[in-house]
Amino acid sequence: MNDFPKDADPAETEHPNLGLAGVTAKAFITSPLSLLLLLAFFAVGVLGMWVTPRQEDPQISVPMVDIFVRYPGASAQEVENLISRPMESILSEMTGVDHVYSVSMHEQSMVTVQFIVGQELESSLVKLYDKLASNQDKIPQQASTPSVKPKGADDVPLVTLTLWSNKVADTNLRLIGLDVLQSLREVENTSQSFMVEGRHEALKVEILPERLATFGVSLEQVANAIRMANSERSTGTVEPNQKVFKIYSGIFLNSAADIQRLIVTVAGGRPVYVRDVATVTEEAMEADHAVAYFTGPAAQDVQETADNAAAVTLAIAKKKNTNGVDVANAILAKLEVLKGRIIPDNVHVEVTRNYGETAKEKVNELIFKLFVATGIVTLLVWFFLGWRAATVVLIVIPAVITTTVFAAWLMGMTIDRVSLFALIFSIGILVDDAIVVVENIYRRWLMDSSTKISVAVDAVREVGNPTILATGTVIAALLPMGFVSGMMGPYMRPIPVLGSVAMVISLFAAFAFTPWLTNRFRPSLKSLQAAAEKEHKQAAMMEKFFRGVITPLVNSRLKGFTFLVGIIATFFVFMLMFYPFTGVRVKMLPLDNKPEFNVVVNMPEGTAIPVTANLVYQLAGKLKTLPEVTALQTYTGTASPFNFNGLVRHYYLRQQPWQADIQVQLSPKHDRKRSSHEIAVEAREILQPLLGNTGAKLQVVEMPPGPPVLQSVVAEIYGPDANTRRQVAADLTRFFGQAENLGDVDNLMEDDHEVLHFIVDSDKAQRNGITAEAINRTLEMAMGGYVLGDIKKNALIDPTRIVMQIPLEARSQIYRLSQLPVTNPTGQTVPLQELGTFVFEKQDKPIYRKDLRPVEFVTAETTGRLAAPVYGQSQVENLLKAANNGEGYRSPDGTLLHEQAYWLKTPQGVESKSAFEWGGEWTVTWETFRDMGIAFAAALVLIYMLIVAQFGNFILPAIIMAPIPLTLIGIVPGHWLMNAEFTATSMIGFIALAGIIVRNSILLVDFARGEVVKGMPVLDAVIHSCEARTRPILITALALFGGSMVILSDPIFQGMAVSLIFGGAVATLLTLLIIPLGCISAGKSL
């Protein structure tokens, strides 16, 4: 049943060819299904908002697999030749591989396979396992089976919890942490979890070499006595009285006293007990790593302060494609239940990472901005077209936006900062469809002095084709950006994908819902006529303005030529702000305002853990002076829970005594005046003086806003031999340190450090009947942490190990270690010093390779105002040129290095000369801007083809697209005025503007062309077109500005907002001037 007014007459004479727009409008304008379909749009939109996973950044699939192979006794060179190189060749043969890296160390190889972004981890692993299995014969038999450790973005912990106490020892904290972690694993959708732990509780059997010598007992005899006594197992069954009984035999050791009473041997008719040669105690194992907690000055609701308090950290990841916000909330809810039950009152728990909370804050903030942008656009429409048109827009935009979110869920995307920014920036474009339709319906009702439905349908038909074409041009501008390669591709993909989806949905809504709503809220003729009178006055003013501006430029060739030259000159002047004046700085992406940063500390190789821990404590004390710090955790000799940046940089492998990491938590960004980057800069300044003469190096590591890389600035050094490469790397490190805009300079080469090598005297060993393996085993038992078994305690989740060792003090004295007795087959003992000699040797340096070629790496972070890698890299090249009194730096093989600096490709011919390639953030920057440039070119071709198809000639499309490059006249000074860097998002804004400009231009040209067809002179037709289309063009521009204003405050997307606002302003002005002049010049082509 039709509930529309009786004067609505759909049977009026209609245009013979309504087209897609007219047919759609006619089908929906009076149909009751329109309301149901609109409600369905809202329903699926709400469902999409409910079920779509939420996270802070888009999920990037970067499959990475580490393969570890041990090769006992082999030097780094032997490992490279026999393990790393064959494996590199094998693995590089697989499809989908981006890079293959390797590092060869003494006795161990690590090969890392980095697959192309977007490859699925599971399928990549299948290929890798197949490849390894089919080539197992190419690895030496003495080498271990390759250990495959896959890593992906889903392995990054979502939540980390630090348990700390001033009263509970780290051994007990570890046991509590294990219980808590086991309980948290029960939370639905949790994935990989681990604990950065304290020391193990152990039964320590500490033996002095002198006592062994006194009793003529060897370490192996003691170990065997303990092993043999700590045994229980099933031995079989018996069947007495027609029943079956299992038989268990043996007994487990339960305490230190049990071990002390064990007999090792009998000497001179007297038993030798374990207590005679060793002390047995139940205590913590020797500290080979440490985790500590500090409270900061910004900590709130602190019941107890911490300064180097014992701590353990639990890390929990989520499953793929699950809602991070929900999983994080479930983890914290479970944690509250465990307090007081598993977690005692004297143990504190701090949430030191919660990506669910940061995602929730960011998403909620952006959803609020989405509403603000919608409100701004609605008010603009209200101001220009009245409350009825504003109501239409207020209904249509949310329907389009929420349905787009549902489409995102169907495509497996998430609600994150990039997808929400795509929707926010789209609002200004989306509203244009509705505005054009509403405005034209009102205009036609006025012309016909009737609000009949047939007139409204014809009005939709009239703007249908140009609106479809204009929408197609915007999609054509956006879609090619979806094919950007590298990690920036999937990171930014929501913008072209969701922007295009929103445009398609918006187009349908403009032809279906907008006419229906406009008819439902249609004004009276009287109100339209009142608005028309006001509009006629404005039109007269516009006509006067455009005739006064355009006519002189048309009639005077000098003025027209001057105007054209002035615009072109302005364009080139502003381009100089990029280079050489650097008024506008270029960068991949600016740093975000994060609640954390890391300080990575590297002491000289070979430094003992107490020395490292002492420096870390001093650094932590200095960091505590920063007023925004809420907490610190120090990780010495072990890795902190890694983030996505740490995943790519392999921070989780940092387990050496000379390596440390300090995680710094900051107060929420709304509670502090400084950004996290400003705080990190000060941290770098106050920490550097503490390094003094320690030889330590540190890096202040901030979370990158986009895809992570090895370091912001990376030089990959290639050359004819290892010594040349290392010398060039050392010299290049020095030049990096002199560059004004580079800091945290380092390289991956290890400093010389010594190791002790016990060289077995084969003759003496053979005469005593002792093998090299027996000597190796004896030393292994002495060195600490040699596990003989464990004792069983039912209440503990982790067994207490029985550990045998020589005390650290004793084994650190070579002469005492040399007294260790070794037993020969006859039972006699021979001191170690009679079987060989301890000598100091230099440790093998690691050998790095990338894509089958040996390489060295020099790294740095960008600092200062010019924070893009390109500036620091240029400074380094200038320093290379200026070296040796202007002759330039020459590598040991005589190569002028600045002539062999490669920016865009890998060096060739490095077997005979030195060269280096710039990598790091520069590679991502170059690939991104290159692909965006290609995408922009593709977009221009697509747009041109669409316009040619519509207008049927080649001149008008060129005129319509003429203002596109001139938008830089607004974009470049806009960045300068806002002190904003020109980033990848700025480029996206520039590309999107191309579609918006063409959209406006099409409306002008199409209207002018229609007037010419009716017989109007070209000049009058063009001015009439400007007069009629200026208002919708201005509304669109202001709507675009309003939608963009709300993202100006975001560091990442500020560049896009600046491009859209300033570029859009200039584009609108130039469209209303250049397009009319171009149409007049085209003459007959119009």
GUMIVO-831076 format. One record per residue (C-alpha): y, x, z. Coordinates in steps of 0.5 Angstrom, whole numbers, padded with zeros to 4 digits, always signed. Layout:
N
YXZ ...
//
This chain:
1086
+0000+0000+0000 +0007+0003-0002 +0012+0003+0004 +0018+0005+0000 +0024+0001-0002 +0024-0004-0007 +0029-0001-0011 +0025+0005-0012 +0023+0004-0019 +0017+0009-0022 +0017+0006-0028 +0023+0008-0031 +0024+0011-0038 +0022+0018-0036 +0022+0025-0040 +0016+0025-0045 +0014+0032-0043 +0014+0032-0035 +0011+0039-0035 +0007+0042-0029 +0013+0040-0024 +0015+0033-0026 +0007+0031-0026 +0006+0034-0019 +0013+0031-0017 +0011+0024-0020 +0004+0024-0017 +0007+0025-0010 +0014+0022-0009 +0011+0015-0007 +0004+0017-0005 +0002+0016+0002 -0003+0022+0001 +0003+0026+0001 +0004+0025+0009 -0003+0026+0010 -0003+0032+0006 +0003+0035+0009 -0001+0034+0016 -0007+0037+0013 -0002+0043+0012 +0000+0043+0019 -0007+0042+0022 -0010+0048+0018 -0004+0052+0019 -0005+0051+0027 -0012+0053+0026 -0010+0059+0023 -0005+0061+0028 -0011+0060+0033 -0017+0063+0030 -0014+0069+0026 -0015+0076+0030 -0008+0079+0033 -0007+0086+0033 -0001+0090+0033 -0002+0094+0027 -0006+0092+0021 -0014+0095+0021 -0015+0101+0017 -0022+0103+0015 -0022+0110+0015 -0029+0112+0015 -0030+0119+0018 -0037+0122+0019 -0037+0129+0023 -0044+0133+0022 -0046+0138+0027 -0051+0143+0026 -0053+0149+0031 -0056+0155+0028 -0057+0160+0035 -0055+0167+0034 -0052+0166+0027 -0045+0169+0026 -0039+0165+0024 -0040+0168+0017 -0047+0167+0017 -0046+0160+0019 -0041+0159+0013 -0046+0162+0008 -0052+0158+0010 -0050+0152+0013 -0043+0150+0012 -0042+0151+0004 -0049+0148+0002 -0047+0142+0006 -0040+0141+0003 -0043+0142-0004 -0049+0137-0002 -0044+0132+0001 -0038+0132-0004 -0043+0130-0009 -0043+0123-0006 -0039+0117-0009 -0033+0115-0005 -0031+0121-0002 -0024+0123-0001 -0024+0130+0002 -0030+0135+0006 -0028+0139+0011 -0032+0144+0015 -0031+0149+0021 -0036+0155+0022 -0036+0158+0029 -0041+0162+0032 -0048+0159+0032 -0045+0152+0030 -0042+0148+0024 -0038+0142+0024 -0037+0139+0017 -0033+0133+0017 -0033+0128+0011 -0027+0123+0010 -0029+0117+0005 -0023+0114+0001 -0019+0109+0005 -0022+0102+0005 -0030+0104+0004 -0034+0101+0009 -0037+0105+0014 -0044+0102+0014 -0045+0103+0007 -0042+0110+0007 -0047+0112+0013 -0053+0110+0009 -0051+0114+0003 -0049+0120+0008 -0056+0120+0011 -0060+0119+0004 -0056+0125+0002 -0058+0129+0008 -0065+0127+0008 -0066+0129+0001 -0063+0136+0002 -0066+0138+0009 -0070+0144+0005 -0063+0147+0004 -0062+0148+0011 -0065+0154+0015 -0071+0152+0019 -0068+0155+0025 -0062+0151+0025 -0062+0144+0029 -0063+0137+0025 -0056+0135+0023 -0053+0131+0029 -0049+0125+0025 -0043+0122+0029 -0039+0117+0025 -0032+0115+0027 -0028+0109+0025 -0022+0105+0027 -0026+0101+0031 -0028+0106+0036 -0021+0107+0038 -0021+0104+0045 -0017+0098+0046 -0016+0098+0054 -0016+0104+0058 -0017+0104+0066 -0016+0110+0070 -0019+0110+0077 -0015+0114+0082 -0015+0116+0090 -0012+0120+0095 -0018+0120+0099 -0024+0119+0095 -0027+0125+0091 -0028+0125+0084 -0036+0125+0084 -0035+0119+0088 -0030+0116+0083 -0035+0118+0078 -0040+0114+0081 -0036+0108+0082 -0033+0108+0075 -0040+0108+0072 -0041+0102+0076 -0035+0099+0073 -0036+0101+0066 -0043+0098+0066 -0040+0091+0069 -0034+0091+0063 -0039+0092+0058 -0042+0085+0059 -0035+0082+0057 -0036+0079+0050 -0034+0083+0044 -0033+0089+0047 -0036+0095+0043 -0036+0103+0044 -0034+0105+0051 -0034+0111+0055 -0032+0115+0061 -0027+0121+0062 -0031+0123+0068 -0030+0127+0074 -0036+0132+0077 -0043+0130+0077 -0046+0130+0084 -0052+0135+0084 -0057+0139+0089 -0055+0146+0087 -0060+0151+0088 -0055+0157+0088 -0059+0164+0088 -0057+0171+0089 -0059+0176+0085 -0060+0181+0091 -0065+0176+0094 -0069+0175+0088 -0070+0183+0088 -0071+0184+0095 -0077+0179+0095 -0079+0181+0087 -0078+0174+0085 -0075+0172+0078 -0071+0166+0077 -0076+0163+0072 -0081+0163+0078 -0076+0159+0082 -0075+0154+0077 -0082+0153+0076 -0084+0152+0083 -0078+0146+0083 -0081+0143+0077 -0088+0143+0079 -0086+0140+0085 -0082+0134+0082 -0087+0131+0079 -0090+0124+0079 -0093+0120+0073 -0099+0115+0071 -0106+0119+0071 -0110+0113+0068 -0114+0107+0071 -0120+0106+0075 -0125+0099+0076 -0128+0099+0083 -0130+0092+0085 -0129+0089+0078 -0122+0090+0078 -0117+0095+0074 -0112+0099+0078 -0107+0104+0075 -0107+0111+0079 -0100+0114+0080 -0100+0121+0082 -0095+0126+0085 -0089+0126+0089 -0081+0127+0087 -0077+0131+0091 -0072+0127+0095 -0067+0132+0099 -0064+0139+0099 -0069+0140+0105 -0075+0138+0100 -0073+0144+0096 -0072+0149+0101 -0079+0148+0104 -0082+0149+0097 -0086+0156+0096 -0084+0160+0090 -0090+0165+0091 -0094+0169+0096 -0092+0177+0097 -0095+0181+0102 -0099+0175+0104 -0093+0172+0106 -0090+0166+0103 -0083+0166+0100 -0080+0160+0100 -0074+0157+0096 -0070+0158+0102 -0071+0165+0102 -0068+0167+0096 -0063+0161+0095 -0058+0156+0099 -0059+0149+0097 -0054+0144+0098 -0052+0137+0095 -0045+0137+0093 -0041+0137+0087 -0042+0141+0081 -0037+0147+0079 -0031+0144+0076 -0031+0146+0068 -0026+0140+0067 -0021+0136+0071 -0018+0129+0071 -0012+0128+0075 -0007+0122+0076 +0001+0122+0078 +0006+0116+0079 +0012+0117+0076 +0019+0115+0078 +0019+0108+0074 +0013+0106+0077 +0013+0099+0080 +0010+0095+0086 +0007+0102+0088 +0003+0102+0095 +0001+0109+0095 +0004+0115+0090 +0000+0120+0087 +0001+0127+0086 -0005+0130+0082 -0010+0125+0085 -0017+0125+0083 -0018+0120+0077 -0023+0118+0072 -0021+0114+0066 -0025+0108+0063 -0024+0107+0055 -0027+0100+0052 -0026+0099+0045 -0027+0092+0041 -0032+0090+0036 -0029+0089+0029 -0026+0083+0027 -0025+0081+0034 -0018+0078+0037 -0016+0084+0041 -0011+0080+0045 -0017+0076+0048 -0022+0082+0049 -0017+0085+0053 -0015+0079+0057 -0023+0078+0058 -0023+0086+0060 -0018+0085+0065 -0020+0078+0068 -0027+0082+0069 -0024+0088+0073 -0020+0083+0078 -0027+0080+0080 -0030+0087+0081 -0024+0089+0086 -0027+0089+0093 -0034+0088+0090 -0035+0095+0086 -0028+0098+0087 -0027+0099+0094 -0020+0098+0097 -0018+0106+0098 -0019+0106+0090 -0013+0104+0086 -0014+0102+0078 -0008+0103+0073 -0008+0100+0066 -0006+0106+0062 -0007+0103+0055 -0007+0096+0053 -0007+0095+0046 -0008+0088+0047 -0002+0087+0051 +0002+0091+0046 +0000+0087+0040 +0001+0080+0044 +0008+0082+0046 +0010+0085+0039 +0006+0078+0035 +0010+0074+0040 +0017+0077+0039 +0016+0077+0031 +0014+0069+0032 +0020+0068+0036 +0024+0072+0030 +0020+0067+0025 +0023+0061+0029 +0030+0064+0029 +0030+0066+0022 +0027+0059+0020 +0033+0056+0024 +0038+0060+0021 +0036+0058+0014 +0036+0051+0016 +0043+0051+0019 +0045+0054+0012 +0042+0049+0008 +0045+0044+0013 +0052+0047+0012 +0052+0047+0005 +0047+0041+0003 +0048+0036+0009 +0043+0035+0015 +0038+0031+0010 +0036+0037+0006 +0036+0041+0012 +0031+0037+0015 +0027+0037+0009 +0027+0045+0009 +0026+0045+0017 +0019+0041+0015 +0017+0045+0009 +0018+0052+0011 +0013+0052+0017 +0008+0048+0013 +0008+0054+0008 +0008+0059+0013 +0003+0057+0018 -0002+0055+0012 +0000+0062+0009 -0003+0065+0016 -0009+0060+0015 -0010+0064+0008 -0009+0070+0011 -0015+0069+0016 -0019+0066+0010 -0018+0073+0007 -0020+0077+0013 -0013+0079+0015 -0010+0079+0022 -0004+0077+0025 +0000+0083+0026 +0007+0086+0025 +0006+0088+0018 +0004+0081+0016 +0009+0077+0021 +0014+0081+0017 +0012+0079+0011 +0013+0072+0013 +0020+0073+0016 +0022+0077+0010 +0019+0071+0005 +0023+0066+0009 +0029+0067+0005 +0025+0067-0002 +0021+0061+0000 +0027+0056+0002 +0030+0058-0005 +0024+0053-0008 +0026+0047-0004 +0034+0049-0004 +0033+0049-0012 +0029+0042-0012 +0034+0038-0007 +0040+0041-0010 +0038+0039-0017 +0036+0032-0015 +0042+0031-0011 +0046+0033-0017 +0042+0028-0022 +0043+0022-0017 +0050+0023-0018 +0050+0024-0025 +0046+0018-0026 +0050+0014-0020 +0043+0012-0018 +0038+0014-0013 +0032+0012-0017 +0025+0016-0017 +0025+0017-0024 +0031+0021-0024 +0029+0025-0018 +0022+0026-0022 +0026+0028-0028 +0031+0033-0024 +0024+0036-0021 +0022+0037-0029 +0029+0040-0031 +0028+0046-0026 +0021+0046-0026 +0020+0051-0031 +0025+0056-0029 +0023+0055-0022 +0016+0057-0024 +0018+0063-0028 +0023+0065-0022 +0017+0065-0017 +0012+0068-0022 +0017+0074-0023 +0018+0075-0015 +0010+0075-0015 +0010+0080-0021 +0015+0084-0017 +0011+0084-0010 +0003+0084-0013 +0003+0091-0016 +0005+0094-0009 -0002+0092-0007 -0005+0097-0011 -0002+0103-0007 -0007+0108-0005 -0008+0112+0001 -0008+0110+0008 -0001+0107+0007 -0004+0102+0002 -0008+0097+0007 -0002+0098+0012 +0003+0095+0008 -0002+0091+0004 +0000+0084+0008 +0007+0084+0005 +0005+0083-0003 -0001+0079-0001 +0002+0074+0004 +0008+0074+0000 +0005+0072-0006 +0001+0067-0003 +0007+0064+0001 +0010+0064-0006 +0005+0060-0009 +0004+0055-0003 +0012+0054-0003 +0012+0053-0010 +0007+0047-0009 +0011+0045-0003 +0017+0045-0007 +0014+0040-0013 +0010+0036-0008 +0013+0035-0001 +0020+0037-0003 +0021+0031-0007 +0017+0026-0003 +0021+0028+0003 +0028+0028-0001 +0026+0021-0003 +0024+0019+0005 +0031+0022+0007 +0035+0020+0001 +0042+0019+0002 +0046+0013+0000 +0050+0014-0007 +0057+0013-0002 +0055+0019+0002 +0053+0023-0005 +0060+0021-0008 +0064+0023-0002 +0060+0030-0002 +0061+0030-0010 +0069+0029-0009 +0069+0035-0005 +0064+0039-0009 +0068+0038-0015 +0074+0041-0012 +0070+0047-0010 +0067+0047-0018 +0074+0047-0020 +0076+0053-0016 +0070+0056-0018 +0071+0055-0025 +0078+0058-0025 +0076+0064-0021 +0070+0065-0026 +0075+0064-0032 +0080+0068-0029 +0075+0074-0028 +0070+0073-0034 +0075+0072-0040 +0080+0078-0039 +0073+0082-0039 +0071+0079-0045 +0078+0079-0049 +0080+0086-0047 +0075+0091-0050 +0078+0096-0045 +0078+0092-0039 +0070+0091-0041 +0069+0098-0042 +0072+0100-0036 +0068+0095-0032 +0062+0098-0034 +0064+0105-0033 +0066+0104-0026 +0059+0100-0024 +0055+0106-0028 +0060+0111-0024 +0059+0108-0017 +0052+0108-0018 +0051+0115-0019 +0056+0117-0014 +0052+0113-0009 +0046+0117-0011 +0049+0123-0009 +0048+0121-0002 +0041+0122-0003 +0041+0129-0005 +0045+0134-0004 +0049+0131+0001 +0044+0128+0005 +0048+0122+0008 +0042+0118+0007 +0036+0121+0010 +0029+0120+0007 +0023+0119+0011 +0016+0116+0010 +0017+0111+0016 +0021+0112+0022 +0018+0113+0029 +0017+0106+0033 +0019+0105+0040 +0012+0106+0044 +0011+0106+0051 +0007+0112+0051 +0007+0119+0048 +0002+0125+0049 +0003+0133+0051 -0002+0137+0048 -0003+0144+0051 -0006+0150+0048 -0007+0156+0053 -0009+0163+0049 -0017+0163+0048 -0021+0165+0053 -0016+0163+0059 -0020+0160+0065 -0020+0153+0067 -0016+0154+0074 -0010+0158+0070 -0010+0152+0065 -0010+0147+0071 -0004+0151+0074 +0000+0150+0068 -0001+0143+0067 +0000+0141+0074 +0007+0145+0073 +0008+0141+0066 +0006+0134+0070 +0011+0136+0075 +0017+0137+0070 +0015+0131+0066 +0016+0126+0073 +0023+0128+0073 +0024+0123+0067 +0027+0117+0070 +0023+0112+0065 +0016+0115+0066 +0011+0110+0070 +0005+0115+0070 +0002+0121+0068 -0006+0123+0067 -0008+0130+0066 -0014+0132+0062 -0016+0139+0063 -0022+0142+0059 -0023+0135+0057 -0021+0130+0052 -0017+0124+0054 -0019+0117+0051 -0017+0118+0043 -0012+0113+0040 -0012+0112+0032 -0008+0119+0031 -0013+0123+0036 -0018+0120+0032 -0016+0123+0025 -0014+0129+0029 -0020+0130+0032 -0017+0131+0039 -0024+0128+0042 -0027+0135+0041 -0022+0138+0045 -0027+0141+0051 -0025+0148+0052 -0022+0151+0059 -0016+0153+0055 -0014+0146+0052 -0011+0140+0056 -0008+0134+0055 -0002+0130+0059 -0002+0122+0057 +0005+0120+0059 +0006+0112+0060 +0013+0109+0060 +0017+0103+0063 +0017+0097+0058 +0022+0098+0052 +0026+0092+0055 +0027+0096+0061 +0030+0102+0059 +0036+0105+0055 +0033+0110+0051 +0027+0110+0046 +0021+0113+0047 +0023+0118+0041 +0029+0120+0045 +0025+0121+0051 +0020+0125+0048 +0025+0130+0045 +0028+0131+0052 +0021+0132+0054 +0020+0138+0049 +0026+0141+0051 +0025+0141+0059 +0017+0143+0058 +0018+0149+0053 +0022+0154+0059 +0016+0153+0063 +0011+0156+0058 +0015+0163+0059 +0010+0169+0058 +0004+0165+0059 +0002+0165+0051 +0001+0157+0052 +0003+0153+0046 +0005+0145+0047 +0006+0139+0042 +0009+0133+0044 +0005+0128+0040 +0008+0121+0039 +0004+0115+0036 +0006+0115+0028 +0009+0109+0026 +0004+0109+0020 -0002+0113+0018 -0004+0119+0022 -0004+0126+0019 -0006+0133+0022 +0001+0134+0023 +0008+0132+0020 +0008+0139+0017 +0002+0142+0014 +0002+0148+0010 -0005+0150+0007 -0006+0157+0006 -0011+0159+0000 -0012+0167-0002 -0017+0172-0004 -0020+0174+0002 -0020+0172+0010 -0016+0177+0012 -0010+0176+0007 -0011+0168+0009 -0010+0170+0016 -0004+0175+0015 +0000+0170+0011 -0002+0164+0016 +0001+0169+0021 +0007+0170+0017 +0008+0163+0015 +0008+0161+0022 +0014+0166+0024 +0018+0163+0018 +0016+0156+0021 +0019+0158+0027 +0025+0160+0024 +0026+0153+0020 +0032+0149+0023 +0028+0142+0023 +0021+0144+0025 +0018+0145+0032 +0012+0145+0036 +0010+0150+0031 +0002+0153+0031 -0004+0154+0027 -0011+0153+0027 -0013+0161+0028 -0016+0163+0034 -0013+0169+0038 -0017+0175+0039 -0021+0174+0045 -0027+0177+0048 -0034+0175+0050 -0040+0178+0053 -0046+0180+0049 -0052+0183+0053 -0056+0187+0048 -0063+0188+0049 -0066+0194+0049 -0072+0193+0044 -0076+0199+0046 -0075+0198+0054 -0077+0191+0053 -0083+0192+0049 -0086+0197+0054 -0085+0192+0060 -0088+0187+0056 -0082+0182+0056 -0079+0178+0050 -0072+0177+0048 -0073+0170+0049 -0075+0171+0057 -0069+0175+0058 -0065+0169+0054 -0068+0164+0059 -0067+0168+0065 -0059+0169+0063 -0059+0161+0061 -0061+0160+0068 -0056+0164+0072 -0050+0162+0068 -0049+0155+0072 -0051+0148+0070 -0058+0149+0069 -0062+0143+0070 -0069+0143+0073 -0069+0135+0074 -0067+0130+0078 -0068+0126+0085 -0069+0119+0085 -0064+0114+0089 -0065+0107+0087 -0058+0105+0089 -0055+0110+0084 -0053+0108+0077 -0053+0116+0075 -0059+0121+0078 -0057+0126+0082 -0059+0133+0078 -0062+0139+0081 -0058+0145+0078 -0060+0152+0079 -0055+0158+0078 -0052+0164+0080 -0046+0163+0084 -0040+0164+0080 -0037+0169+0084 -0043+0173+0084 -0045+0172+0076 -0037+0174+0075 -0039+0181+0077 -0043+0184+0072 -0046+0190+0076 -0049+0184+0080 -0051+0180+0074 -0055+0186+0072 -0059+0186+0078 -0063+0180+0076 -0070+0181+0076 -0074+0178+0070 -0082+0177+0071 -0087+0181+0066 -0094+0178+0064 -0097+0182+0070 -0092+0179+0075 -0088+0185+0076 -0081+0184+0076 -0076+0188+0072 -0068+0189+0073 -0064+0186+0067 -0060+0193+0067 -0067+0196+0065 -0068+0192+0059 -0061+0192+0056 -0053+0193+0057 -0047+0188+0057 -0042+0190+0052 -0035+0186+0051 -0034+0184+0044 -0029+0180+0040 -0031+0173+0039 -0032+0171+0031 -0026+0167+0029 -0027+0160+0026 -0027+0159+0018 -0024+0153+0016 -0026+0150+0009 -0023+0144+0005 -0026+0141-0001 -0031+0147-0002 -0025+0153-0001 -0023+0157+0005 -0017+0155+0008 -0012+0156+0014 -0007+0151+0017 +0000+0152+0019 +0003+0146+0023 +0009+0143+0026 +0013+0137+0028 +0019+0135+0025 +0025+0135+0029 +0033+0134+0029 +0037+0129+0024 +0033+0131+0018 +0026+0129+0021 +0023+0128+0014 +0018+0134+0012 +0021+0135+0006 +0027+0138+0009 +0024+0143+0014 +0019+0145+0008 +0025+0146+0004 +0028+0150+0009 +0021+0154+0010 +0022+0156+0002 +0029+0158+0003 +0027+0163+0008 +0021+0166+0004 +0026+0167-0002 +0031+0170+0003 +0026+0175+0006 +0026+0182+0005 +0034+0182+0003 +0033+0177-0002 +0027+0180-0005 +0023+0174-0002 +0017+0175+0002 +0010+0178-0001 +0003+0177+0001 -0001+0183+0003 -0004+0182-0004 +0003+0182-0007 +0004+0175-0009 +0011+0172-0008 +0009+0166-0004 +0015+0162-0005 +0013+0162-0013 +0006+0159-0011 +0008+0154-0006 +0005+0147-0009 +0008+0140-0007 +0004+0136-0012 -0003+0139-0013 -0008+0144-0010 -0007+0151-0012 -0011+0154-0018 -0013+0161-0019 -0013+0163-0011 -0019+0167-0012 -0014+0173-0014 -0008+0171-0011 -0005+0168-0005 -0002+0161-0005 +0000+0155-0001 +0000+0147-0001 +0004+0143+0003 +0000+0137+0006 +0001+0133+0012 +0006+0127+0012 +0009+0130+0006 +0002+0128+0002 +0002+0121+0005 +0010+0120+0003 +0009+0123-0004 +0003+0119-0006 +0006+0112-0003 +0013+0113-0006 +0009+0115-0013 +0005+0109-0012 +0011+0105-0011 +0014+0108-0017 +0008+0106-0021 +0008+0099-0018 +0015+0098-0019 +0015+0100-0026 +0009+0095-0027 +0013+0090-0024 +0018+0091-0029 +0014+0090-0035 +0010+0084-0032 +0017+0081-0031 +0020+0083-0038 +0013+0080-0041 +0014+0073-0037 +0021+0072-0039 +0020+0074-0046 +0015+0069-0046 +0019+0064-0043 +0026+0065-0047 +0022+0067-0054 +0027+0074-0055 +0027+0081-0053 +0035+0081-0051 +0036+0076-0046 +0030+0079-0041 +0034+0085-0042 +0040+0082-0040 +0037+0078-0034 +0034+0085-0031 +0040+0089-0032 +0042+0088-0025 +0036+0091-0022 +0037+0098-0021 +0045+0097-0019 +0042+0094-0013 +0042+0101-0010 +0050+0101-0010 +0049+0096-0004 +0042+0099-0001 +0045+0107-0001 +0051+0106+0003 +0048+0100+0007 +0043+0105+0010 +0049+0110+0011 +0053+0105+0014 +0047+0103+0019 +0045+0110+0020 +0038+0108+0017 +0033+0113+0014 +0031+0111+0007 +0024+0109+0008 +0017+0106+0005 +0020+0099+0007 +0027+0100+0004 +0023+0102-0002 +0019+0095-0001 +0026+0091+0000 +0028+0094-0007 +0022+0092-0011 +0022+0085-0008 +0030+0085-0009 +0028+0086-0017 +0024+0079-0017 +0030+0076-0013 +0035+0078-0018 +0031+0076-0024 +0030+0069-0020 +0037+0068-0020 +0039+0071-0027 +0034+0066-0030 +0037+0060-0026 +0044+0062-0029 +0041+0064-0036 +0037+0057-0037 +0043+0053-0035 +0047+0056-0040 +0042+0056-0045 +0041+0049-0044 +0049+0048-0045 +0049+0052-0051 +0044+0047-0054 +0048+0041-0053 +0053+0044-0057 +0058+0047-0052 +0061+0054-0054 +0058+0060-0051 +0064+0062-0046 +0064+0055-0043 +0057+0054-0043 +0057+0061-0039 +0062+0059-0034 +0060+0052-0033 +0053+0055-0031 +0056+0060-0026 +0060+0054-0023 +0054+0050-0023 +0049+0055-0020 +0053+0059-0016 +0052+0055-0010 +0044+0055-0010 +0045+0062-0011 +0049+0063-0005 +0045+0059-0001 +0039+0063-0003 +0043+0070-0002 +0045+0067+0005 +0038+0065+0007 +0035+0072+0005 +0041+0075+0009 +0039+0070+0015 +0031+0072+0015 +0033+0079+0014 +0038+0080+0020 +0032+0078+0025 +0028+0085+0023 +0034+0089+0023 +0033+0091+0030 +0026+0093+0029 +0025+0101+0027 +0020+0101+0022 +0022+0095+0018 +0030+0096+0019 +0030+0100+0012 +0027+0093+0009 +0032+0089+0012 +0038+0094+0010 +0035+0094+0003 +0035+0086+0003 +0042+0085+0006 +0046+0090+0003 +0042+0090-0004 +0042+0083-0004 +0049+0082-0003 +0051+0087-0009 +0046+0084-0013 +0049+0077-0012 +0056+0079-0014 +0053+0083-0020 +0049+0077-0022 +0055+0073-0022 +0059+0078-0026 +0054+0082-0031 +0049+0076-0033 +0055+0072-0036 +0058+0078-0039 +0051+0080-0042 +0050+0072-0044 +0057+0072-0048 +0055+0079-0051 +0048+0076-0053 +0052+0071-0057 +0047+0068-0062 +0041+0070-0058 +0043+0065-0052 
//
